[in-house]
Each structure stands twice: as structure tokens, then as C-alpha cells.
């Protein structure tokens, strides 16, 4: 079995070397080859905006597994986050993180005797993380948010399958469907649809802002939460704060073919090279990797040894009892290695198991797959939202647009996301970017995209059109939202 290995930037090589020493001591590398790949800052610095070489991509795709340390993302410029790029190009659609109280890691909850133990499953490749952004006018930029039914189905099914495997009896869906009624609404709708296949698991949903409050006030009420990408990212970091920080938050990015296991904290350049970094996040992520490939025995030995060490005050300088000596990265790992075979006494130990390498490398698909949840639906074109760059006020814009629509199948029905025409408030500030909604006139016959494009051509004779969205019904239901205040 081959595992692609990217040590990362900053403290990455230090914590990776330490983690691999511990993994080797636990017997987890029997029958496993680690294949180094080039990813991260050095590749960005050579002008490769993906942050990874062609050879690295080919190796990861052949192995189906990647263990990576923290990596630096360029600030500004054209380079995208390498973490996001890796998850997206390899369709690692589900991010799984386990947040729990660890012995020796002091938090307000552990001091109060409150045990935290829950999982977050985050949709990993859709939402605003497509990074689809455009400057639309002098004063306005846009980020496009995309949520798909197949993507939602995949992450929800992963969450329920994982809950079933772990014996978790209740799964929550976090969302903002009260505001984003179509995108988050679809995510929530598909959660309920997939849940029907798991009748033994109780379900509930919670609005994401209330979820954040609840996690701070009473985190023990949750066992597994599944969320869209951006909300899941934010809530995951909040959850890490409940258990001591990102240094204690393992992360697995799971796909149907390729999976990535990583430390999700930063590269900590201020301490890089000093040998004092905390390797716990990467160790815990490696334990997840061992379980993923079937090395259950190695995972159990590593986890029990780490828990026993933390119980006994083994620590790096960023956590633990200040009365106990702070260890460097390698010394910390040596102390954990000395406890291989021991089990924690203050909490439950992981049952002994055996290693059976079960992971099979992926068979490369012939082409990118097209996936679909809903079958063919009857659609009708009923209008168009036209987005304009215009510096004039609505009192001038509205009659001009009405005039341009004269003699067409369309009538102007509203302007702007927070409606300012035909009704609205003079207290609503407007900028140089406008949405004009045109809908089919009652006396017009059937219309289609061609008639909408003809309208655009007419409008473009006077205004800059930034974009447009075709308004359609699907099986008679509107496939578009109302304006705020409409």
C-alpha cells in the first residue's frame, strides 16, 4: 500500500517527522510505502498557482491516500488555497473532524467537569469555496454560492453511514435555510430525504447562529452535526476552541476514490525550526488514516498511548500543567512511544484490535462523472433577472428600463435585491449595481431563452450588463427567490 506524503510548510516537516517516528514505533508502516510529493510554498514560489506539481497530482491519484502537514496559502494574487484545491480536484467531499475533551488539555469545560465529544461533518467542495468571484462595478464585487443536490446527498449519506458505524444515535443538520431558502433550503431538504434511509438514527436541524450559541453553552447536547462548507468551516474552528484549539483537532477529507488526512492548524512560521511545535493534531489525523486503511490495531495502540501520555502530564509548551516540564516535539513523541501498550485510566480505552490492510487504490475513471439527483423536470421560462452597472438613481433607471422592454414579452416588475421599485423606502442605500427583474407579460405567449437574450440585447444598447439569470419554474414551482421586501 502506498500513501502520498506531503510534509507541509513552517512547522510541518518537524511534526511530520515526529509523527512518522511514532507511527513506525507502533508498527503502522508494515506493508506501507510512503511516497513524498511536492506541495506547498516551494511550489507556489516557482509560479505554480495550484501549489502542487503534476507529478504530485499523479502520485496522489495513483495512491488514493494523502497524509499532509499544514501548508501556507498565498495571500492575495492568483494562487488558491492548496487545501481547498486538493479537496476539490480529488472530490474529497466530506470533511470529518472529532472534537473531544482530552486529558491534560485544560479548557473551561474540562475544569467544570463537562465532557465534550462530538463530530462535525462538513460539505467540503461546494458553497462559496468554489471561489467564483467577479468585480461587477466600481463599488461591487460578487462571490457566487453553489449548492447541488448530488453534493448534498453525498455528504449527508457519509454522515449517516459514519454515525451508524460509530453507534451515534442522533445527527443534527446545521443550516441558514431561514434566510438562504433555496441554497441552504436544498441542503436541509436533502438531509431529510437521506435520513429516511436511516430510521434508527434520530434527526434534528438547527439554524447555524443558534448552533454556535448552543455549542458554547451546552456542547454535550450534540454528537454529530452536518453542515454546508462555509458554515462548517466556521463551526469547526469554534468547536476546536472548545477542546483546546486546532492543535487537538484531527481532520479527514473523504472521497469515493481519494482521501486526505491533515493537520488543519497553521504553519506557525514564528516557531518553525525550533523543535517545540505540538504534533497532536497530526498524530490524531494519522490515527484516522490508520482506521481508514484497516490498521485498527495500530490506531488503537497510538490512541491509547497518546491518551495515557496526556493523562500523565506529557505536554508541549502550548498546553497542560505549567508545573510539568514542557517537551520539544521529538521528546513529546518519544514519551508517547514509550507508552505504547499502555491504556488510559481516567477515561475509556480503545479496545484492542488487529491490523488488516483493507484499502484498495482507486481505479482511475475514464472521465469526470456527471451525477444527478432529480430526474428530468418540466421547466418553463417566466422571466430574467438582469444585473446592471449603472450610476444613476432608480428614478431615472426604472423608466429607462421600462422603455427598453416596450414591445417585448417582458415587463419590469422590481429593481434591486432589497426592493426599491415599484415600492420601497427612500432610506435604502443603493450602489452602482442593480438587479432588474423582468417577468412574462400576462398577454404574452410561451417564451424561452431566445426572447430573454433579445431583451438583453436591447438593454445592452444603453447599459453594461454584468450578468443575468434566467427565471424558470420546475414542475410549476418557482426556481428563484423573491426580493427582500417584495
The 8 nearest C-alpha neighbors of each residue, nearest first, counted from 0:
[[1, 31, 32, 30, 2, 62, 360, 359],
 [0, 2, 32, 62, 31, 33, 3, 34],
 [3, 1, 33, 64, 62, 65, 34, 32],
 [4, 2, 65, 34, 59, 35, 33, 64],
 [3, 5, 35, 66, 34, 65, 36, 67],
 [6, 4, 67, 36, 7, 35, 38, 66],
 [5, 7, 68, 12, 11, 67, 15, 4],
 [8, 6, 68, 11, 70, 69, 5, 12],
 [7, 9, 11, 70, 266, 10, 69, 71],
 [10, 8, 266, 268, 271, 11, 267, 7],
 [9, 11, 271, 13, 266, 12, 8, 267],
 [10, 12, 7, 68, 8, 9, 6, 14],
 [13, 11, 6, 15, 14, 10, 16, 7],
 [14, 12, 16, 10, 15, 11, 17, 274],
 [13, 15, 278, 17, 11, 16, 12, 18],
 [14, 16, 12, 18, 17, 13, 6, 11],
 [17, 15, 19, 13, 18, 14, 12, 20],
 [16, 18, 14, 20, 15, 19, 329, 332],
 [19, 17, 15, 21, 20, 16, 282, 14],
 [18, 20, 22, 16, 21, 17, 23, 15],
 [21, 19, 23, 17, 18, 22, 16, 24],
 [20, 22, 24, 18, 19, 23, 336, 332],
 [23, 21, 19, 25, 27, 24, 20, 18],
 [24, 22, 20, 26, 25, 21, 28, 27],
 [23, 25, 21, 22, 26, 20, 336, 27],
 [24, 26, 22, 23, 27, 297, 21, 301],
 [27, 25, 23, 24, 28, 29, 22, 297],
 [26, 28, 22, 297, 25, 29, 23, 294],
 [29, 27, 31, 26, 23, 30, 22, 32],
 [30, 28, 31, 27, 26, 23, 32, 0],
 [29, 31, 28, 0, 32, 356, 27, 1],
 [32, 30, 0, 28, 29, 1, 33, 2],
 [31, 33, 1, 0, 2, 34, 30, 28],
 [34, 32, 2, 1, 3, 4, 35, 31],
 [33, 35, 3, 4, 2, 32, 36, 1],
 [36, 34, 4, 3, 5, 33, 37, 6],
 [37, 35, 55, 5, 4, 38, 3, 34],
 [38, 36, 55, 51, 52, 5, 35, 42],
 [39, 37, 51, 50, 42, 5, 36, 52],
 [40, 38, 50, 70, 42, 41, 7, 71],
 [39, 41, 43, 42, 71, 44, 8, 50],
 [40, 42, 44, 43, 39, 45, 38, 50],
 [41, 43, 50, 45, 44, 40, 39, 47],
 [44, 42, 50, 40, 47, 46, 45, 41],
 [43, 45, 41, 42, 46, 40, 47, 50],
 [46, 44, 42, 43, 47, 41, 40, 48],
 [45, 47, 43, 44, 48, 42, 50, 78],
 [48, 46, 43, 49, 50, 45, 42, 51],
 [49, 47, 78, 50, 43, 46, 77, 79],
 [48, 50, 51, 47, 81, 78, 79, 84],
 [51, 49, 43, 42, 39, 48, 38, 47],
 [52, 50, 38, 49, 42, 37, 55, 39],
 [51, 53, 55, 54, 37, 56, 38, 50],
 [52, 54, 56, 55, 57, 51, 58, 37],
 [53, 55, 57, 52, 56, 58, 36, 37],
 [56, 54, 36, 52, 58, 53, 57, 37],
 [57, 55, 53, 59, 54, 58, 60, 52],
 [56, 58, 54, 60, 55, 59, 61, 53],
 [59, 57, 61, 55, 60, 56, 54, 62],
 [58, 60, 62, 56, 61, 57, 3, 63],
 [61, 59, 57, 63, 58, 62, 56, 257],
 [60, 62, 58, 59, 63, 57, 360, 361],
 [63, 61, 59, 64, 1, 360, 60, 2],
 [62, 64, 257, 60, 360, 59, 361, 61],
 [65, 63, 2, 258, 62, 257, 259, 3],
 [64, 66, 3, 259, 2, 4, 67, 260],
 [67, 65, 260, 4, 261, 259, 3, 5],
 [68, 66, 5, 261, 6, 4, 65, 7],
 [67, 69, 7, 6, 11, 262, 261, 5],
 [70, 68, 7, 266, 11, 262, 265, 263],
 [71, 69, 7, 8, 39, 266, 68, 72],
 [70, 72, 40, 8, 39, 266, 73, 69],
 [71, 73, 80, 74, 81, 70, 79, 40],
 [74, 72, 78, 75, 71, 79, 76, 80],
 [73, 75, 72, 76, 78, 79, 77, 71],
 [76, 74, 73, 77, 78, 79, 72, 80],
 [75, 77, 78, 74, 73, 79, 48, 72],
 [76, 78, 79, 48, 75, 73, 74, 49],
 [79, 77, 48, 76, 73, 49, 80, 43],
 [80, 78, 81, 77, 49, 48, 84, 72],
 [81, 79, 72, 83, 82, 84, 78, 73],
 [80, 82, 84, 83, 50, 85, 79, 72],
 [81, 83, 85, 80, 84, 86, 70, 72],
 [82, 84, 86, 80, 81, 85, 87, 128],
 [85, 83, 81, 87, 82, 86, 88, 80],
 [86, 84, 82, 83, 87, 88, 81, 89],
 [85, 87, 91, 83, 84, 89, 90, 88],
 [88, 86, 90, 124, 84, 89, 85, 83],
 [87, 89, 85, 90, 86, 84, 91, 83],
 [90, 88, 87, 91, 86, 257, 85, 254],
 [89, 91, 87, 92, 88, 254, 86, 124],
 [92, 90, 254, 253, 86, 252, 89, 258],
 [91, 93, 123, 90, 254, 124, 122, 253],
 [94, 92, 253, 122, 123, 154, 252, 121],
 [93, 95, 252, 121, 120, 251, 123, 253],
 [96, 94, 120, 251, 250, 119, 93, 252],
 [97, 95, 250, 119, 118, 249, 98, 94],
 [96, 98, 118, 117, 249, 99, 248, 119],
 [99, 97, 117, 116, 118, 248, 239, 96],
 [100, 98, 116, 115, 242, 101, 117, 97],
 [99, 101, 115, 242, 114, 116, 102, 109],
 [102, 100, 104, 99, 103, 306, 242, 309],
 [103, 101, 310, 309, 104, 100, 306, 105],
 [102, 104, 309, 319, 310, 312, 105, 101],
 [105, 103, 319, 102, 101, 318, 243, 106],
 [104, 106, 109, 103, 319, 110, 243, 107],
 [105, 107, 109, 108, 243, 110, 242, 104],
 [108, 106, 110, 109, 111, 105, 241, 113],
 [109, 107, 113, 111, 106, 110, 112, 114],
 [108, 110, 112, 106, 111, 113, 107, 105],
 [111, 109, 107, 108, 112, 106, 105, 113],
 [112, 110, 108, 109, 113, 107, 106, 114],
 [111, 113, 109, 110, 108, 114, 107, 115],
 [114, 112, 108, 109, 111, 115, 219, 110],
 [113, 115, 100, 112, 109, 116, 219, 108],
 [116, 114, 99, 100, 219, 218, 113, 117],
 [117, 115, 99, 98, 114, 100, 222, 219],
 [116, 118, 222, 98, 223, 97, 221, 99],
 [119, 117, 97, 223, 96, 222, 98, 224],
 [118, 120, 224, 96, 223, 225, 95, 121],
 [121, 119, 225, 95, 94, 224, 158, 93],
 [122, 120, 231, 94, 226, 228, 225, 123],
 [123, 121, 228, 227, 93, 154, 92, 226],
 [122, 124, 92, 93, 228, 121, 94, 125],
 [123, 125, 87, 92, 122, 128, 86, 228],
 [126, 124, 128, 129, 146, 145, 123, 228],
 [125, 127, 145, 144, 128, 146, 228, 129],
 [128, 126, 144, 129, 130, 143, 125, 142],
 [129, 127, 130, 126, 125, 124, 229, 228],
 [128, 130, 127, 131, 125, 126, 124, 144],
 [129, 131, 128, 132, 127, 142, 143, 79],
 [132, 130, 129, 143, 142, 133, 127, 128],
 [133, 131, 142, 141, 130, 143, 134, 140],
 [134, 132, 141, 140, 135, 142, 131, 143],
 [133, 135, 140, 136, 139, 141, 132, 137],
 [134, 136, 140, 139, 465, 133, 141, 388],
 [137, 135, 139, 138, 388, 134, 432, 431],
 [136, 138, 139, 135, 431, 134, 388, 140],
 [137, 139, 136, 431, 140, 430, 135, 432],
 [140, 138, 136, 135, 137, 134, 432, 141],
 [141, 139, 134, 135, 133, 142, 138, 136],
 [140, 142, 133, 132, 134, 143, 139, 135],
 [143, 141, 132, 131, 144, 127, 133, 130],
 [142, 144, 131, 127, 132, 141, 145, 130],
 [145, 143, 127, 126, 142, 146, 129, 125],
 [144, 146, 126, 125, 143, 147, 127, 182],
 [147, 145, 126, 182, 125, 144, 148, 150],
 [148, 146, 150, 149, 151, 145, 125, 185],
 [147, 149, 151, 150, 372, 152, 189, 185],
 [150, 148, 152, 372, 151, 147, 371, 153],
 [151, 149, 147, 153, 152, 148, 154, 146],
 [150, 152, 148, 149, 154, 153, 186, 155],
 [151, 153, 149, 155, 150, 154, 189, 156],
 [154, 152, 150, 156, 151, 155, 149, 157],
 [153, 155, 157, 151, 156, 93, 152, 122],
 [156, 154, 158, 152, 157, 153, 190, 151],
 [157, 155, 159, 153, 158, 154, 152, 160],
 [156, 158, 154, 160, 155, 159, 161, 153],
 [159, 157, 155, 161, 156, 160, 162, 154],
 [158, 160, 162, 156, 161, 157, 163, 155],
 [161, 159, 163, 157, 162, 158, 156, 164],
 [162, 160, 164, 158, 163, 159, 157, 165],
 [163, 161, 167, 159, 165, 160, 164, 166],
 [162, 164, 160, 166, 161, 165, 159, 167],
 [165, 163, 161, 162, 166, 160, 167, 159],
 [166, 164, 162, 163, 167, 161, 160, 168],
 [165, 167, 163, 164, 162, 168, 161, 200],
 [168, 166, 162, 165, 169, 163, 222, 223],
 [167, 169, 200, 201, 166, 170, 162, 199],
 [170, 168, 201, 200, 202, 167, 222, 171],
 [169, 171, 223, 202, 224, 201, 203, 172],
 [172, 170, 224, 203, 204, 202, 223, 225],
 [171, 173, 204, 225, 224, 226, 205, 203],
 [172, 174, 226, 205, 207, 206, 204, 225],
 [175, 173, 206, 207, 176, 183, 226, 172],
 [176, 174, 206, 177, 183, 178, 207, 179],
 [177, 175, 183, 180, 184, 179, 178, 174],
 [176, 178, 175, 180, 179, 206, 184, 183],
 [179, 177, 176, 180, 175, 183, 181, 184],
 [180, 178, 176, 183, 181, 182, 175, 177],
 [179, 181, 184, 176, 178, 177, 183, 182],
 [180, 182, 184, 179, 185, 183, 480, 176],
 [183, 181, 184, 185, 146, 179, 180, 186],
 [184, 182, 176, 186, 185, 179, 175, 181],
 [183, 185, 180, 181, 176, 187, 182, 186],
 [186, 184, 188, 182, 183, 187, 181, 189],
 [187, 185, 183, 189, 184, 188, 151, 190],
 [186, 188, 190, 184, 185, 189, 183, 191],
 [189, 187, 185, 191, 190, 186, 184, 192],
 [188, 190, 192, 191, 186, 187, 152, 193],
 [191, 189, 187, 193, 188, 192, 155, 194],
 [190, 192, 194, 188, 189, 193, 187, 195],
 [191, 193, 189, 190, 194, 195, 188, 196],
 [192, 194, 195, 190, 191, 196, 189, 156],
 [195, 193, 191, 197, 196, 192, 190, 198],
 [194, 196, 193, 197, 192, 198, 191, 190],
 [197, 195, 194, 193, 198, 192, 199, 159],
 [198, 196, 194, 195, 199, 200, 159, 193],
 [199, 197, 200, 195, 196, 194, 201, 202],
 [198, 200, 197, 201, 168, 163, 196, 169],
 [201, 199, 168, 169, 198, 197, 202, 170],
 [200, 202, 169, 168, 170, 199, 203, 198],
 [203, 201, 170, 169, 171, 200, 204, 194],
 [204, 202, 171, 172, 170, 205, 201, 169],
 [203, 205, 172, 171, 173, 206, 202, 174],
 [204, 206, 173, 210, 207, 172, 174, 209],
 [207, 205, 174, 175, 209, 173, 208, 210],
 [206, 208, 210, 174, 173, 209, 175, 205],
 [209, 207, 211, 210, 206, 212, 175, 205],
 [210, 208, 212, 207, 211, 206, 213, 205],
 [209, 211, 207, 213, 208, 212, 214, 205],
 [212, 210, 214, 208, 209, 213, 207, 215],
 [211, 213, 209, 215, 210, 214, 216, 208],
 [214, 212, 210, 216, 215, 211, 217, 209],
 [215, 213, 218, 211, 217, 212, 216, 210],
 [214, 216, 212, 213, 217, 218, 211, 241],
 [215, 217, 213, 214, 212, 218, 211, 219],
 [216, 218, 214, 213, 219, 215, 220, 212],
 [219, 217, 214, 220, 221, 215, 115, 216],
 [218, 220, 221, 217, 115, 114, 116, 222],
 [221, 219, 218, 217, 222, 214, 213, 117],
 [222, 220, 219, 223, 218, 117, 224, 171],
 [223, 221, 117, 118, 116, 169, 167, 170],
 [222, 224, 118, 170, 117, 119, 221, 171],
 [225, 223, 171, 119, 172, 170, 120, 118],
 [224, 226, 120, 172, 121, 119, 173, 171],
 [227, 225, 231, 173, 121, 172, 122, 174],
 [228, 226, 122, 231, 230, 121, 229, 126],
 [227, 229, 122, 231, 123, 230, 121, 126],
 [230, 228, 232, 231, 227, 233, 126, 127],
 [229, 231, 233, 232, 228, 227, 234, 226],
 [232, 230, 121, 226, 228, 234, 229, 233],
 [231, 233, 229, 235, 230, 234, 228, 236],
 [234, 232, 230, 236, 235, 231, 237, 229],
 [233, 235, 237, 231, 236, 232, 238, 230],
 [236, 234, 238, 232, 237, 233, 231, 239],
 [235, 237, 239, 238, 233, 234, 240, 232],
 [238, 236, 234, 240, 235, 239, 233, 241],
 [239, 237, 235, 241, 240, 236, 234, 98],
 [240, 238, 244, 236, 241, 245, 237, 242],
 [239, 241, 244, 237, 238, 243, 242, 236],
 [240, 242, 238, 239, 243, 237, 106, 244],
 [243, 241, 239, 100, 240, 99, 244, 106],
 [244, 242, 240, 241, 106, 239, 104, 247],
 [245, 243, 240, 239, 246, 247, 242, 248],
 [244, 246, 248, 247, 264, 239, 263, 236],
 [245, 247, 280, 244, 248, 279, 264, 277],
 [246, 248, 280, 245, 279, 244, 249, 243],
 [249, 247, 245, 280, 246, 239, 98, 250],
 [250, 248, 284, 280, 283, 96, 262, 97],
 [249, 251, 96, 284, 261, 95, 260, 262],
 [250, 252, 260, 95, 94, 259, 253, 261],
 [253, 251, 94, 259, 91, 258, 93, 260],
 [252, 254, 258, 91, 93, 251, 92, 94],
 [255, 253, 91, 257, 258, 256, 92, 90],
 [254, 256, 257, 253, 91, 90, 258, 92],
 [255, 257, 361, 254, 63, 258, 89, 360],
 [258, 256, 63, 254, 64, 89, 255, 91],
 [259, 257, 253, 64, 254, 252, 91, 63],
 [258, 260, 65, 252, 251, 64, 66, 261],
 [261, 259, 251, 66, 284, 250, 252, 65],
 [262, 260, 67, 68, 250, 66, 284, 263],
 [261, 263, 281, 280, 68, 69, 264, 249],
 [262, 264, 261, 69, 265, 250, 245, 249],
 [265, 263, 245, 262, 69, 246, 266, 280],
 [264, 266, 267, 69, 263, 70, 71, 262],
 [265, 267, 9, 69, 10, 268, 8, 70],
 [268, 266, 269, 265, 270, 9, 10, 271],
 [269, 267, 271, 9, 270, 266, 10, 8],
 [268, 270, 267, 271, 9, 266, 272, 10],
 [271, 269, 268, 273, 267, 272, 10, 276],
 [272, 270, 10, 268, 9, 273, 269, 267],
 [271, 273, 274, 270, 10, 13, 9, 275],
 [274, 272, 275, 271, 270, 276, 327, 10],
 [275, 273, 328, 327, 272, 276, 13, 271],
 [274, 276, 327, 328, 273, 277, 315, 326],
 [277, 275, 328, 274, 278, 10, 14, 327],
 [276, 278, 279, 315, 328, 275, 246, 14],
 [279, 277, 14, 281, 280, 282, 276, 328],
 [280, 278, 282, 281, 247, 277, 283, 246],
 [281, 279, 247, 246, 249, 283, 248, 262],
 [280, 282, 262, 284, 283, 279, 278, 285],
 [283, 281, 279, 285, 284, 280, 18, 278],
 [282, 284, 286, 280, 249, 285, 281, 279],
 [285, 283, 249, 281, 287, 286, 282, 250],
 [284, 286, 288, 282, 287, 283, 281, 289],
 [285, 287, 298, 283, 289, 284, 288, 282],
 [288, 286, 284, 290, 285, 289, 291, 283],
 [289, 287, 285, 291, 286, 290, 260, 284],
 [290, 288, 294, 286, 291, 292, 287, 298],
 [291, 289, 293, 295, 287, 294, 288, 292],
 [290, 292, 288, 289, 293, 287, 358, 294],
 [291, 293, 358, 289, 290, 357, 356, 294],
 [292, 294, 356, 290, 357, 355, 295, 291],
 [295, 293, 354, 289, 290, 297, 296, 355],
 [294, 296, 298, 290, 354, 293, 297, 352],
 [297, 295, 353, 352, 354, 299, 298, 294],
 [296, 298, 300, 299, 27, 294, 295, 25],
 [297, 299, 286, 295, 301, 296, 300, 289],
 [298, 300, 296, 302, 297, 301, 349, 303],
 [301, 299, 297, 303, 298, 302, 339, 304],
 [302, 300, 304, 298, 299, 303, 297, 305],
 [301, 303, 305, 299, 304, 300, 298, 306],
 [302, 304, 342, 306, 300, 305, 301, 299],
 [305, 303, 339, 338, 307, 301, 302, 306],
 [304, 306, 308, 302, 307, 303, 335, 301],
 [307, 305, 303, 309, 308, 304, 343, 302],
 [308, 306, 343, 310, 304, 305, 309, 342],
 [309, 307, 305, 311, 313, 310, 306, 335],
 [308, 310, 306, 103, 313, 312, 311, 102],
 [311, 309, 102, 307, 308, 312, 103, 306],
 [310, 312, 308, 309, 313, 307, 103, 102],
 [311, 313, 309, 310, 314, 103, 323, 308],
 [314, 312, 309, 308, 311, 331, 334, 315],
 [315, 313, 325, 319, 312, 326, 318, 316],
 [316, 314, 326, 325, 317, 277, 327, 318],
 [315, 317, 325, 318, 314, 326, 275, 319],
 [316, 318, 315, 319, 277, 314, 276, 325],
 [319, 317, 316, 104, 315, 314, 320, 105],
 [318, 320, 103, 104, 314, 321, 105, 312],
 [319, 321, 322, 323, 312, 318, 103, 314],
 [320, 322, 323, 319, 324, 325, 318, 316],
 [323, 321, 320, 324, 319, 325, 312, 314],
 [322, 324, 321, 320, 312, 325, 313, 319],
 [325, 323, 326, 322, 321, 314, 313, 316],
 [324, 326, 316, 315, 314, 323, 327, 321],
 [327, 325, 315, 331, 330, 314, 324, 328],
 [326, 328, 275, 330, 274, 329, 331, 315],
 [327, 329, 275, 331, 274, 276, 330, 277],
 [328, 330, 332, 331, 17, 327, 333, 274],
 [331, 329, 333, 327, 332, 328, 326, 334],
 [332, 330, 334, 328, 329, 333, 326, 327],
 [331, 333, 335, 329, 334, 330, 336, 17],
 [334, 332, 330, 336, 335, 331, 329, 337],
 [333, 335, 337, 331, 332, 336, 330, 338],
 [334, 336, 332, 338, 337, 333, 305, 308],
 [337, 335, 333, 338, 339, 334, 21, 332],
 [336, 338, 334, 335, 339, 333, 304, 340],
 [339, 337, 304, 335, 341, 336, 340, 334],
 [340, 338, 304, 336, 341, 337, 300, 301],
 [339, 341, 338, 300, 342, 304, 303, 337],
 [342, 340, 338, 339, 304, 303, 307, 343],
 [343, 341, 303, 307, 348, 304, 344, 340],
 [342, 344, 307, 306, 348, 345, 303, 346],
 [343, 345, 346, 342, 347, 307, 348, 310],
 [346, 344, 343, 347, 310, 102, 307, 348],
 [347, 345, 344, 343, 348, 102, 306, 310],
 [348, 346, 349, 343, 345, 344, 342, 350],
 [349, 347, 343, 342, 303, 350, 346, 344],
 [348, 350, 299, 303, 351, 347, 302, 342],
 [351, 349, 348, 352, 299, 296, 347, 303],
 [350, 352, 299, 296, 349, 353, 300, 295],
 [353, 351, 296, 295, 350, 299, 354, 297],
 [354, 352, 296, 295, 355, 294, 351, 297],
 [355, 353, 294, 296, 295, 293, 356, 297],
 [354, 356, 293, 294, 357, 353, 295, 292],
 [357, 355, 293, 292, 294, 358, 354, 0],
 [356, 358, 293, 292, 355, 359, 294, 291],
 [359, 357, 292, 356, 360, 293, 291, 0],
 [358, 360, 361, 357, 0, 63, 292, 356],
 [361, 359, 63, 62, 358, 362, 61, 256],
 [362, 360, 256, 63, 363, 359, 61, 257],
 [361, 363, 364, 360, 256, 61, 359, 63],
 [362, 364, 361, 365, 60, 61, 256, 366],
 [365, 363, 366, 362, 367, 368, 361, 256],
 [364, 366, 363, 367, 368, 362, 369, 361],
 [367, 365, 364, 368, 363, 369, 362, 370],
 [368, 366, 369, 364, 365, 370, 363, 90],
 [367, 369, 366, 370, 364, 365, 371, 90],
 [370, 368, 367, 371, 366, 149, 372, 150],
 [371, 369, 368, 149, 372, 150, 148, 367],
 [370, 372, 149, 373, 369, 374, 148, 147],
 [373, 371, 149, 148, 374, 370, 152, 147],
 [374, 372, 371, 375, 376, 148, 149, 370],
 [373, 375, 376, 372, 371, 377, 370, 473],
 [374, 376, 373, 377, 378, 473, 474, 371],
 [377, 375, 474, 473, 378, 374, 373, 472],
 [376, 378, 474, 473, 375, 379, 475, 472],
 [379, 377, 473, 472, 376, 474, 471, 380],
 [380, 378, 471, 472, 381, 377, 473, 447],
 [379, 381, 471, 447, 470, 382, 446, 472],
 [382, 380, 439, 471, 470, 438, 379, 472],
 [383, 381, 438, 470, 437, 439, 380, 469],
 [382, 384, 469, 470, 437, 468, 436, 385],
 [383, 385, 436, 468, 467, 435, 437, 434],
 [384, 386, 467, 435, 434, 383, 436, 466],
 [387, 385, 434, 466, 465, 433, 467, 464],
 [388, 386, 464, 433, 465, 432, 463, 389],
 [387, 389, 432, 463, 136, 431, 464, 465],
 [390, 388, 431, 391, 387, 432, 462, 433],
 [389, 391, 431, 392, 388, 430, 432, 396],
 [392, 390, 389, 396, 395, 393, 431, 394],
 [393, 391, 394, 395, 396, 390, 429, 389],
 [392, 394, 396, 395, 397, 391, 420, 419],
 [393, 395, 392, 396, 397, 398, 391, 420],
 [396, 394, 393, 392, 397, 398, 391, 399],
 [395, 397, 393, 399, 394, 398, 392, 400],
 [396, 398, 400, 399, 393, 395, 394, 401],
 [399, 397, 401, 400, 396, 402, 395, 394],
 [400, 398, 402, 396, 397, 401, 403, 395],
 [401, 399, 403, 397, 402, 398, 396, 404],
 [402, 400, 398, 404, 403, 399, 411, 397],
 [401, 403, 399, 405, 400, 404, 398, 397],
 [404, 402, 400, 401, 405, 458, 457, 399],
 [405, 403, 401, 402, 407, 409, 406, 410],
 [406, 404, 402, 407, 403, 401, 410, 409],
 [405, 407, 404, 408, 409, 403, 402, 410],
 [406, 408, 409, 404, 405, 454, 410, 450],
 [409, 407, 443, 440, 439, 406, 410, 446],
 [410, 408, 439, 407, 438, 440, 437, 404],
 [409, 411, 437, 438, 440, 412, 404, 439],
 [410, 412, 437, 436, 401, 413, 438, 409],
 [413, 411, 437, 436, 410, 438, 414, 421],
 [414, 412, 436, 420, 435, 421, 411, 418],
 [413, 415, 435, 420, 434, 418, 419, 436],
 [414, 416, 434, 418, 433, 417, 435, 419],
 [417, 415, 482, 418, 483, 434, 414, 433],
 [418, 416, 483, 415, 482, 484, 419, 485],
 [417, 419, 415, 423, 416, 420, 484, 414],
 [418, 420, 423, 422, 414, 424, 415, 421],
 [421, 419, 422, 414, 413, 418, 423, 393],
 [420, 422, 413, 419, 423, 412, 414, 418],
 [423, 421, 420, 419, 418, 424, 485, 413],
 [424, 422, 419, 418, 420, 425, 421, 484],
 [423, 425, 426, 427, 419, 422, 418, 420],
 [424, 426, 427, 423, 428, 419, 422, 429],
 [425, 427, 424, 428, 423, 429, 419, 417],
 [428, 426, 425, 424, 429, 419, 423, 417],
 [427, 429, 426, 430, 425, 424, 419, 417],
 [430, 428, 427, 431, 432, 392, 433, 415],
 [429, 431, 432, 428, 138, 390, 433, 139],
 [430, 432, 390, 389, 388, 136, 433, 138],
 [433, 431, 388, 430, 387, 389, 136, 139],
 [434, 432, 387, 415, 386, 435, 388, 431],
 [433, 435, 415, 386, 414, 385, 384, 436],
 [436, 434, 414, 385, 384, 413, 415, 433],
 [437, 435, 384, 413, 412, 411, 383, 414],
 [436, 438, 411, 410, 383, 382, 409, 412],
 [439, 437, 382, 409, 410, 381, 440, 383],
 [440, 438, 409, 381, 382, 408, 441, 410],
 [439, 441, 443, 409, 442, 408, 410, 438],
 [440, 442, 443, 439, 444, 408, 438, 409],
 [441, 443, 440, 444, 408, 439, 445, 409],
 [444, 442, 440, 408, 441, 439, 445, 446],
 [443, 445, 446, 442, 408, 441, 440, 439],
 [444, 446, 443, 447, 380, 379, 381, 439],
 [447, 445, 450, 444, 380, 448, 381, 408],
 [448, 446, 380, 449, 450, 451, 445, 379],
 [447, 449, 451, 450, 452, 380, 446, 469],
 [448, 450, 452, 451, 447, 453, 446, 454],
 [449, 451, 453, 452, 448, 447, 446, 454],
 [452, 450, 448, 454, 453, 449, 455, 383],
 [453, 451, 455, 449, 454, 450, 448, 456],
 [452, 454, 450, 456, 451, 455, 449, 457],
 [455, 453, 451, 457, 452, 456, 458, 450],
 [456, 454, 452, 458, 457, 453, 459, 451],
 [457, 455, 459, 453, 454, 458, 452, 460],
 [456, 458, 454, 455, 459, 460, 403, 453],
 [457, 459, 455, 460, 456, 461, 462, 403],
 [460, 458, 462, 456, 461, 457, 463, 455],
 [459, 461, 458, 457, 462, 456, 463, 455],
 [460, 462, 459, 458, 463, 457, 403, 399],
 [463, 461, 459, 458, 464, 460, 387, 389],
 [462, 464, 388, 387, 459, 465, 461, 389],
 [463, 465, 387, 466, 386, 462, 459, 388],
 [466, 464, 386, 387, 135, 463, 388, 467],
 [467, 465, 386, 464, 385, 468, 387, 384],
 [466, 468, 385, 384, 386, 469, 383, 465],
 [467, 469, 384, 383, 470, 385, 466, 386],
 [468, 470, 383, 382, 471, 384, 467, 380],
 [471, 469, 382, 383, 381, 380, 468, 479],
 [472, 470, 380, 379, 381, 478, 378, 469],
 [471, 473, 477, 476, 478, 475, 379, 378],
 [472, 474, 378, 476, 475, 377, 376, 478],
 [475, 473, 377, 476, 376, 378, 472, 379],
 [474, 476, 473, 472, 477, 378, 377, 379],
 [475, 477, 472, 473, 474, 478, 471, 479],
 [478, 476, 472, 479, 471, 473, 475, 480],
 [477, 479, 472, 471, 473, 476, 470, 480],
 [480, 478, 477, 470, 481, 471, 181, 472],
 [481, 479, 482, 478, 181, 477, 180, 179],
 [480, 482, 485, 483, 479, 484, 416, 477],
 [481, 483, 416, 485, 417, 484, 418, 480],
 [484, 482, 417, 485, 416, 418, 481, 415],
 [483, 485, 418, 482, 417, 423, 481, 416],
 [484, 482, 483, 418, 481, 417, 413, 422]]
